[in-house]
Amino acid sequence: MSYLGKAIKNSAKPGIKIDLQKDAGRLWQCEDQFKPFNGIFGCEIDLDKRDNSFDGTLFRFPLRIEEQARRSEIKQLYYDDHEMRELLQMFLHGAKSLLIFTQNVFRVGIYNLPNFSSHNPQPSLLFQVTKSQAEIQRELSFHVALPATANKLSEEEQYFIKQCNFLQVASKCTRDARVHDVDPRKFPESSMTVNIDCNFTKAAMQFIKNHNDTSLVPSAGVAVQLVPTESDTFLPSPVVKNVHDQDVNDGTVFCYLPLPIHSGLPVHINGAFAVASNRRHLQEKLEDDKSCYGVKWNEVLMQDSVCSAYLSLLEDVKLFVPDEGSYKFHLLWPTISNVNHNCWPLMKSFYEEIASGEYSLFSNGVQWVDINKVFFLDPEFRKESQIGDASFEVFQMLYGSSNVIIDLPLDVLQSFEKCGLKKEINARSYSKSIFFHACFFKNISRIPAHLRNVLTLYALDSRDFNLLIKQYSCIPTSPSGKTLKCPSQLVSPRGEAASLFSPGDGRFPSGNEESFLNVQRLAKLEQLGMVSGDLPWSEVAERAESIHELNAADSNAALERVKALLTFMEKKIKRRHPLSTANSQRLMKAKFLPVLKKPSNFPLPWKGGASTSQVLLAPEEVFLEVEKYRVCCTQPLVGVFIPSNVKVCMKLNTKHATITHVIQQLYQAMSASVNALNAAEYDQLTDTCAAAYAYLQQAIDTQGAKCMEYLRGKSFILVGKRFLSARQVAFKLTADCSPYLFKLPQQLANAFPKVMKAAGVKQMFDEKDYITSLHEVKKQFGDTQLDKQNLQAAIHLAVRLAETLKVSEVHPSEVQDKWGTVYLPDSKGVMRSVPDLCIRNCPWISDDDTSVQYVNDKIPWPTCSQVGVKTRREEALQHYAIGIPCGQKEKLTKRLKRILTGYPCEKEILKELLQNADDAQATEICFIKDPRQHPHERVFEDSWQLLQGPALCVYNNKPFTKADIDGIQNLGEGSKGDDPNKTGQYGVGFNAVYHLTDAPSFISRGDDIGDVLLVFDPNCKYAPGASPQEPGRMFKVSEKLQKNFPDVFPCYLGKHFSRDDATMFRFPLRTEKMARESNISSRPVSLKSLDTMMEELKKELFEVLLFVNNVKKITVCEVNERSGNLVNSYSVEAVMSKEDEVKRKAFADYIKKIGKLVNERGQQILPTEVSCRRGVLCLEHYRHSWKRRKVANSPTDWLWEVCEKEYH
């Protein structure tokens, strides 16, 4: 309607038909309409001509462009170059099977027409698919009328089209059948090698009659792919596709043209199927359909026509497949594992036809037969990797001459069973059980050895064939394996009597450990009757006597016979067969036991066995080898293993060494040159000594006195390369202290404790042993340097001494009083007394002092400390450090914790420090925040390192006094004494700093105390030498001390503040780690909280300065973390006239005097009026007029501010 315009008269008929002969005159105005047809396959439309007829049909489908697609009411898909190429690719992909089932078309081509710019464009061929006749197996007997266009074809091509025209023949025959009621079986079937079509099966014709549907045609076909071979023949090949590197059947369903339906068959099938309207799948019955005869028609067509064509195809394929067995008869069969559900009716009908015996489609590669003439092994049995191939070969050999033996795959068997034909197919199957019962064992003598042995071993490994193995001679025997015997006729090669027989007797199973001599299989044969054997005692005695003669001829064979005989006797005795006295005497006197030869590395004399030839002795003449290390120097030993019950039988178990034997053996060992022995000889000596110790260990309870008589004063304990006396060894020693002290080897300690203790061996060495040994080292070397071995020994002795002292909890200071001087090697390896030594733990401290002797660096520091050696830092500090006691019995940390509860952790802490400075009569105070982490390597001790972090420093220009130190020591008292002007100098209030720190310290220089550094360490964790009794340490500061510990003193800001007649406090802020371990406060202090405190103090500096007696200047600042300079300084300073200062001092002196009187005499003091003239206090830029009066009244001090007033 959109393109034909007015040419459409009736919208219900949206098309036109033009007769180019009659209407040519009226079409001039549409001349261009027909030009696209010109030049295409000979089409020429010229309106000037009378005859514009075209011998053919030419369709033209203008492709929908994008603009048309937008307007289209049919479909919005438009075709550009990309879409057209995809369409052609799809066509090319399916082109190879396109013409398989066409009736008349045997050629399809794709042409390309160049641009219309050409004057006479001609289509060029791009791609072409043709089908041609290879061979006709059966011709159609019906006449087929060809169209007139076929007259142009050759006779061969016309014949080919007639043979392909099944649909025409099927339609004609269907009409005849409906009219004349013809038996469908009389209609011929037509087939091709590639393409088989069959018509008019009974069920399909009956279905057509029942439904009276003339559109149904009972025609079907099957096509198989043929692959050319090198011999110019064709070989059928299944239609497959590759999925995950495996070929999967991928046949297609055709309705004369291929449908997008995959059947899972190895062939293509064709038929007049009832398909869905979109031709994408066969018709299916939906859930709400009452009936769907299209589905039923497909089932009937599959079961009858398609199945018949399928079977005919397989019959024809037989004609040209090779007969050497390479073609598998089931290659083109449908299988349950591959066929899709839409083709199940075909598969079921297929297998039913096969099972009926009508088709000879089974083959062994030589002949084709029906199901009734074939046999096969059960596929599960056939595919067993161990025996499948061998069983099939035997099966073919036994039955192949009279039957056809096939190799049926498991999926084919399952397909039969799935189609309800289990009984029919199993009738041709041999199971494993039937095979072994009916085939193998009954014919075992006819079967070649390589196949026979495989199957026999399998049967032997199984539990299902025990009776057959016992019944039939099936086990090959020695020496050649050619003779077969029953298990009851065999002797087990591992049995009791086996070694008493030779292989030539033909009584042993033949084979190797992988076959009949496998341990488990031998055990199985024994269960089935294989003899283990037994002999009477008289014959056993005879076999023992025969060995002496055999030894003269073949000593190796004799030795083997001995071993075999002893083993046999062992088992016979276990069966409790009685041994007569006569036979026992024969065995005791028979010379059949070989004497043990002297081992090549045995260092002591040896009795017997020195000859190169093998010596045999009677049981009554020898000792067992177990007595070797107790008697071998004086008595012969048996040189072969004898079972325990045989020992009893020959009374060897009652022959033991005596104490005389053992002591003689030990004396021989003690006389050996130990240092001259090699490793193997030394091991033998060790074993000999151990055996002697073991005997004495047992004898010590009953013959202790006699044992000690032999050993007293003897060096009989073998340790290393030396025999030692009891005083030189101990049971426990953790280090090598040789050649002075030795640990008793653990094996000796564990095995022979009674002997060692009886001989005087200690459990462990004590302090005296170690100190005495160190004295021996000193005595041996004097003031000369120790060699390497003795230096190592001295070090080990020192370590063990320290460990012993630690266990006994002996303080280092007590060692010399109890055991005398302890000597240790110094850094040069010379033995020196402990008080003369120190530990080199401070490499930065100068070694200029030649009087300092360092302990040897190889001795661990903890060891040095335990025996009393000073550290280098202690050496350096001992001349400068003084302990500061606590002053009260209550635990210091507990008191501090209690005190802190009364002081807030705020700016009041800083006010307390300000008040302390004022009470100390300082005129200037400075609060400094130091955020730096100072170097911490060269400090008093490693414990001091935690005090090198951020801190609050407080400077005042007054030095500390002894009284001030006493005030800090005596918490709660302070040093204010009788001075009422002091509100608590360095007393309880000072201890508020423990809110900030765990270890306050200060450095001060003055006439009273000199130049000192004090640190208070209530936790006893940081200051070296701090203890609960003396939790503080005071160090006399000298130039050498500062040089030795250069990282300590810069923390006190000497660069910015002189300590001459001044004091610098340092309060390291409590870190999180310190807080976790602190017994004072668990609250860490950050720089941020310090900043807050200092900022709050700044706000009150003006008011604070009004009420102090001495301080005139207050400064708050901080240290720059990078440069170390003072920054952010903020100061407040009071400026007074000299006259006012004199008046203030007089008032303060008066108050002090009153306080002294009150304390000394307890007098009551009347109020006194003091007149002060107006004075001027200048704070920074502010001017303040002030007048104050102080009144002291015992026992309470009062302080208030009043207006200017005079009393007279």
C-alpha angles and dihedrals in degrees: 000000000000095000108027093052116175091005087081109080097173121038089205087066104048096181142065136216119210127196103213091199100051101032099041093112094055094048099067091099088057096045094130090053091079101039094093087065095054118103093015111126091330098311113147120172112190116169089204090064125083096217116052095158118140122208096225143020122282118190121193121197111185106211115243110250125210095263092051091047091058091055098037120117090193106054137340096215112113127191120234127163093283095052091046092053091050090051091052091047091054090050092049092049093058098033097099092067098031098100100036095106103022114130102212109000113089099160133049122178138182117216134187123219116206122228116297089244085092114093094222108018117194124195114245122212114247102169137359136188120196136173124208139180117269100168137339113218097180128014128220109250094202124092113252119200113216124207120254091254089066090067089081091062126089120260090253091053092046090051090050092052091050091053090050094049097094094139093061092047092046093051093050093047092047091055091048091049092052092049102039102027092234121185105251091216089070092062112095124243121230125208142170131204091245099025127034122192126181131185145194105023114176099248094048093049091047090051090052091051094047093052097034089219111156091188093070116094119188094216124128140163143191127207130196128195115248120207118201117235132208090258092063092255132113129246122200114242128187120246104250143159128208116249118175091341092309129107112238124188108259108175118161131226113235132197089191085296122052117273123207088250123115117206102190087233124129089233139051116252128203133193146138089270126177102246133183119267091258091051089229098115142005118271113278131195111246125214095258096042112112090200139349114192090183088068090046091049090054090051092049092046091049094046096046119019099026093042091049090050091047093053092045089052091054090048090053093045088062089068097068107024115110117264099215092091100257092116113077112219092219095050093107098035121116114245132200092236093060111026116100118231093253089066099044092105088058093049093048092050090045094056093042089056091047091049091050090070094234094118128060097211100134118096140177090199093269108056138017119228140163125257094271093066100048135086129188141176117255103269093230088055093040095055096052103124095217101052108002097101095039092049092050091049091050090045091053092045094051100040106015095094095061101026139039108250114201134185103232116195120230095241091055091051090049089050091056090048093047089053091056095257099116094122094049096048096041089056087070095044130097114208123208092259094050091047094055095041101041103027118020110041095036091055100031094124090060095052121095114251097244091057096036094054094049092054094040091053090050091050089047091053091050127076093216100076105044094118092050092051091050092047102046131056098242109136117096113227137208144304100027103003093231096113119076122210139174118253091252089062094055135089116216112244087216094043129110098265099033096097090053090064132065125232091246090072089077094227101117127082110255123232139058139282090281093056132021096347093059109128095236092047092050088052089051091051089051089054088052094053109282107153120245089189140223137209133197118255093249090060090045089055090048091052088051092052091048092061094072091060092043090053090062091056103035118003093186093054089045091054091050090049089051092054092046093049093050091050091049092049091050093057093042091053090050088058087058097236105170118248116213123223092246094054090044091055091049090053093047092053099038110109099223104117115097117226116240111252122227110269113243093240099042106122100197134071116284130212116223126340093076091119118095092227123074113268120206123200135177121259091251091061103054145062124225118260089245086076091053100114092042102049111008093109092060109019135050118247133212111258099204135062114263121193115240097247090049088053088055091047091054093039091240092127091068096054107097137164119261127222088258091057091049098047091048088051092049092048089053089053094048089054093056120110096242097186091055094056124102121226096270093047091048090053090054091050090050092051091049092053092045091053091051092048090050092053092048090047088060095041097047093086095053103024102025096133092050092048093051090046089062095042106036110123092000124128094228102141109100110214116167109314095338139076106225136193121240095258092062097059139058133190093241128040122143098196139044105262097164137171087032107038130013137195115235104246110259094238089056093045093050097042104037110028095139094055093046095047091046089052090052105261111159125228090234137344117263132218092273092055092054095043091046090050090051087051088053090053090049091046093050097047104023109183094342125106118269121241119241097265096047092044089055090047092050090051092050091047089052093049093050091046090054092049091050092049090050092052092047089046092230112163114232090242090062098053099083093046092054104038107010131243119352117216124207131175115259126219090282095049096256118135112244136168118266097244089059093056139073136184118260097226099133111061091176094061109097118255092208090116103087092189090072111096117195124215115241110283092227092066109090116246094237088056091051092049093049094055092044106262112153122233117242090247090051088049090051094044100041092086093049109036126092125181120237113209125220097235099216136067096229113096107270098224090050092052092048092050089053093046092051091059088069096050123066118226095238140091088309087081088063091046089054089054090048090051091049090053091048091050088051085057093245114160096199134043131178128193111206127187109210109189095175129117102225124210109277108187102087100050134123093270137346087257088064091064093086089061092061095079133093114323147170111245121196122193128192129172097238125088123231120259132208088253090055090053090050089051092056091046093052100058112209096022107068125183101275091107111167097346109110090190089069111079095194115323109206092335132112091327092058089058089068084086087077085078084072106032146020095213117036115186140173140189120216140168122202144132094260100054103010122220107336143158117208128191128183116208111176090171090054089222107111115030115074110246095014113148137169088261094047107022092166132064129202121199125199103228116226136162091255093050090052090048093051094047104031096159094062104060104048087067088072092063097238087159090069105025128044113223094207105125088346141095131227116196120199122196111185107211114247108254125208091257092051090046092055091055100035122115090195105053134353092203116105119215121223130201088244093060089048089053090053092052093049093047090051090050091052090060092059101038093106093053093041092054091056093066106043121098102211113010112097101168132043122186131187118192144135140226118250106242094221107033099030091225125134112258140170092034117183120183138182119192132183118218118198135172118253090245091056092046090054091050092049091049091050091051091049092049090050092052090049090051092051091049091052092051092050093051095045103038107015090229125165113241120207120225113272126205117221119191117212124183121232111284133187122234112192116201111186105297095342124095117210126186111211142171125178139179128203120201122189119200123172131273094010128049117222127197126181141146122244138179120262109287136149128218120197 
